[in-house]
């Protein structure tokens, strides 16, 4: 499974660790230095798993990186490429399910989007609760679980 990971820069270590423990070895993209304007939206079409760990708020059309830098724009997703068949998106950040991002990813061809409608918590230098849940979800998907089966209790799955 080819993955694209995008997170706020201060969380790069715990996101890399969580995905490595799940069996995905990839270098996360981070904000900064990337921003909503410089994010390579075309790369979303090259992967089977999109894992996003950015700051969100209910109804946000932009997810944020460190220092509240705009990191990902829903308009960029909608204007971006069609995703591969079978692509699963995990929005690990706060309130992902309460934003327009799940519908935008579905509109661009994602098979499923797993996201939380609540605050999620992580740690900067170790694997916190959100990172552990992310690792468990990715491991389950790699072992053939459906998105519904991989989603933690209380998380939402849009298909």
Residue pairs with C-beta under 8 A, 6 or more apart in sequence:
1 24
1 48
1 49
1 141
1 142
2 46
2 47
2 48
2 49
3 19
3 24
3 26
3 47
3 48
3 49
3 50
3 51
3 138
4 26
4 29
4 43
4 44
4 46
4 47
4 49
4 50
4 51
5 15
5 16
5 19
5 24
5 26
5 27
5 28
5 29
5 51
5 52
5 53
6 28
6 29
6 30
6 31
6 34
6 39
6 50
6 51
6 52
6 53
6 54
6 71
6 72
7 15
7 28
7 29
7 30
7 31
7 52
7 53
7 54
7 65
8 30
8 31
8 53
8 54
8 55
8 64
8 65
8 66
8 71
9 30
9 31
9 32
9 33
9 65
9 66
10 66
10 124
11 53
11 122
11 124
11 131
12 28
12 30
13 124
13 125
14 122
14 123
14 124
14 125
14 126
14 127
14 128
14 131
15 28
15 51
15 53
15 131
15 134
16 27
16 28
17 126
17 127
17 131
18 127
18 131
18 132
18 134
18 135
18 138
19 25
19 26
19 28
19 51
19 134
19 135
19 138
21 127
21 135
21 139
22 134
22 135
22 136
22 138
22 139
22 142
23 138
23 139
23 142
24 49
24 138
24 142
29 39
29 40
30 65
31 39
31 54
31 64
31 65
31 66
31 69
31 71
31 72
32 65
32 66
32 67
32 69
34 40
34 65
34 71
35 65
35 69
35 70
35 71
36 62
36 70
36 71
36 72
36 73
36 76
37 70
37 73
39 71
39 72
39 76
41 76
41 77
41 79
41 80
41 81
42 80
42 81
44 50
44 77
44 80
44 81
44 83
44 108
45 80
45 81
45 82
45 83
45 84
46 84
47 84
47 87
48 84
48 86
48 87
48 88
49 87
49 88
49 89
49 90
49 138
49 141
50 83
50 87
50 88
50 89
50 90
50 105
50 110
51 89
51 90
51 92
51 134
51 138
52 63
52 72
52 89
52 90
52 91
52 92
52 93
52 96
52 101
53 92
53 93
53 122
53 130
53 131
53 134
54 63
54 64
54 65
54 71
54 72
54 93
55 63
55 64
55 65
55 68
55 93
55 94
56 63
56 64
56 91
56 93
56 94
56 95
56 96
56 98
56 99
56 101
57 94
57 95
57 98
57 99
58 95
58 98
58 99
59 98
59 99
59 100
60 95
60 99
61 73
61 74
61 75
61 99
61 100
62 70
62 71
62 72
62 73
62 74
63 70
63 71
63 72
63 93
63 99
63 101
64 70
64 71
65 71
72 101
74 99
74 100
74 101
74 104
77 101
77 104
77 105
77 108
78 104
78 107
78 108
80 108
81 108
82 108
82 109
83 105
83 108
83 109
83 110
84 109
85 109
85 111
86 111
87 109
87 110
87 111
88 110
88 111
88 112
88 113
88 114
88 141
88 147
89 102
89 105
89 110
89 112
89 113
89 114
90 113
90 114
90 115
90 134
90 137
90 138
91 97
91 99
91 101
91 102
91 113
91 114
91 115
91 116
92 116
92 120
92 130
92 131
92 133
92 134
93 116
93 120
93 130
94 116
94 118
94 119
94 120
95 116
95 117
95 118
95 119
96 102
96 113
96 115
96 116
96 117
97 115
97 116
97 117
97 155
97 156
97 158
98 117
101 113
101 115
102 113
102 115
102 156
102 158
103 158
105 113
106 113
106 158
106 159
111 147
111 159
112 147
112 148
112 157
112 158
112 159
113 157
113 158
113 159
114 137
114 147
114 150
114 151
114 155
114 156
114 157
115 155
115 156
115 158
116 154
116 155
116 156
117 154
117 155
117 156
118 154
120 129
120 130
120 133
121 128
121 129
121 130
122 128
122 129
122 130
122 131
123 131
127 135
133 152
133 155
136 150
136 152
137 150
137 151
137 152
140 149
140 150
141 147
141 150
147 157
147 159
148 157
151 157
